[in-house]
Amino acid sequence: MSSKINGQVSPHSCSHLLQFRRRNGPDSFRALQDCLRVKPPGGRASIRRDPAEVPCCQACGESGSNRLYACVTCAAVSCHAPQLTSHAAAHAQSMSPGHEIAVDVDRAELFCCECRDQVYDQGFDAAFVLAQNTATTTTGSTLMQYSAEPGNLRKRRRVDYRHWSPDSRECVTMTNLSTPLYDSTNSSDVPWGLRGLNNLGNTCFMNSVLQALLHTPLLRNYFLSDRHNRYHCQQKNVANNDGKNGRLCLACDVDAMFSAVFSGDRTPYSPAKFLYSWWQHAANLASYEQQDAHEFFISMLHRIHEKEEKDQGKPHSQGSGDCCIAHRVFSGILRSDVMCMACGFTSTTYDPCIDFPLDLEPNRGGSAKSSSTKSHNSCNVEAERISLNKDCSISTLKGCLERFTRPERLGSDQKFFCQKCQVRQECLKQMSIRKLPLVSCFHIKRFEHSSIRKMSRKVDGHLQFPFSLDMAPYLSSSILRSRFGHRIFPFDGDEQDAPNDLSSEFELFAVVTHTGRLDAGHYVTYLRFSNQWYKCDDAWITQVSENIVRAAQGYMMFYVQKMLCYRASEK
Amino acid sequence: MSGPNDDNHTELSSYFFEDLLDSVIVDIASECHRIARLGLDHNLDEEEEELRLSEEACARVADPSYNGEMNSKYVVDIFGQAHPPVATEIFECMNCGRSVMAGKFAPHLEKCMGKGRKARLKMTRSSTAAQSRHSRGSPVSAYSPYSNSTSAHRLANGSPAAGEPYSNGTSEEP
């Protein structure tokens, strides 16, 4: 059907299209560029014509219900009714050879009259996109924004593979200065590094996130490869004479935790030193009460970043991930487009992001529990449950992502100043992902706080999340492509030269779930090793079936790029 | 009785409506055809499979006879270990040096470091009382014996925790 080369799709062409291309040379469709009418935002493109002109079939005069096609060679317009008569096919046969290809007058799509099917051509699509581009831009190009590109998206350099094995001296060093890890329990089936975390008093929010991070592939590899050696770091801090606070380094405590958890000891570990360290950093969050796991996650990554930035002394470009391991693993870049509804002019900005906050569907109704109403809830809940059964639509993670990248019409009270029109206009806003992080964390916004109504509530409903996720439809290149009618064209983000180093396929490896009420709930993490799932409930590690995980109420889902995810072969 | 003009009207309107509707349907069909031909929907099968598995899982778990998971916390873990509901490991507090039980470490540390709502309220009460007693108002109150910790430095600025989110008693997210 079609093959994918460098992120671009080349469709197979029918023999008539091939003949046409051969006959008319490489720029077969360039001439059509001037005939294409610009696609307004949210509308459809078509063949340019006078406002008063009504195209009609040259054979029968029909201009209504049947589709009209203009022959690319002689511009004769014919109608085509699929099951009935096709004057377009008749035209092609009578004038053959050379008149087989026509273009849909109302949709600007190529049509092969002999095959009686829509066909696709890269050259035509390029002409189409260029026609759009020249019409909608003045100073800022929306398609190939090389100037506005985030500067850190340099072409990925490929490094030559060099084999290394230790020489005899290195072997001796390694043998003398290291201790072999051994598993005290004789269960070699249990994955390494699986160890319970003691609850230190309402700290399940912290334990759940820590379990996910302890098994985040890149983070784990970084710390276990001694990339942040806590002894060196502490010595360096003392040498720098930063004082007591200078020795505060959350990454050092994380390093200690990795060492402890992967030591082979299976008794539950108490992350006490880590808690103490974190509270010294994040004073406003330091209190003995239930807290939000996501808030902790952000706080922890932020502290690791801060210390690194302070040590290195120079600021890094946002989103590049060069600043610290936390950003290297989790940060991506979001693209935000604001399109003027009147002229189509688009203003684009790039922002780094460390996770993806997603809203559940609005008006979920049924299972939302409000903490402000305490009594007489029983009959309400029953009624809601009945109505929920009637609702067949399932909430899915992909649905949330689709909503995240959907074009949103900003209200008339949020008019945007269009540089082309020089006046405030209504606009469409659309988000997309310019650069995917190596590990994507999806945060489902289940806790709603309304400062107006002085009320907080938790949204309980189930969200379906896949074990394998392809993020391609949410990339900037895909979103842009769909905005231009899915035309074949290298859009912002499409790698032209290098084959896809990093694909858009992700694998789920950790799920943090929350059960219970807003004020009295419990966090639990499910971890995936090969295709086996383990439940990490504070100190208790148990094996569970994947059904439990699929049915669980996901709060934070962690996905890693498929190529970075090592798994035993299933075959 | 409706005259010939009325009939023409309704006929014409439904004709135009059908024409518009056909046009819209062909728009969508054309777009779907393009998406399918260019292979932009190559994951459809996998997506449907995931949805099916999810539905099955939810149905199975909802079944009261399902025994895939022990809900109780008081079970034996995969290493064959049993743990008490409140962690009993004993270690030294790194702030004050006292021996603390793991499960009670957080509340201990909170008081020990002078953080948290109750500790802060105690601090402000004592510091404002101290300020009223002494004309110059010593910033270091009697409740902060751990002068090395950062918390004392924060509160030593004298302000009765005015800017802090906890001071007005509202609860934060869990």
Interface residues (C-beta under 8 A of the other chain):
Chain A: M1 S2 K4 V9 P11 R44 G64 S65 R67 D104 D106 R107 E109 Q118 Y120 T185 S187 V190 L194 G196 N198 N199 L200 G201 N202 T203 F205 K244 N245 R266 T267 P268 S270 A272 K273 L275 Y276 W279 Q280 A283 N284 A286 S287 Y288 E289 Q290 Q291 D292 E295 I394 T396 K398 F447 H449 S456 H462 Q464 F465 P466 F467 S468 D470 A472 S478 G485 H486 I488 L518 D519 A520 G521 Y534 K535 D537 D538 A539 W540 I541 T542 Q543 V544 S545 E546 N547 I548 V549 R550 A551
Chain B: E18 D19 D22 S23 V26 D27 S30 E31 H33 R34 I35 R37 L38 G39 L40 N43 E46 E47 E50 L51 L53 S54 E55 E56 A57 C58 R60 V61 A62 G68 E69 M70 K73 V75 D77 I78 F79 G80 Q81 H83 V86 A87 E89 F91 M94 N95 A102 G103 K104 F105 A106 P107 L109 E110 M113 K115 G116 R117 N148 S149 T150 S151 R154 E164 P165 Y166 S171 E172 E173 P174
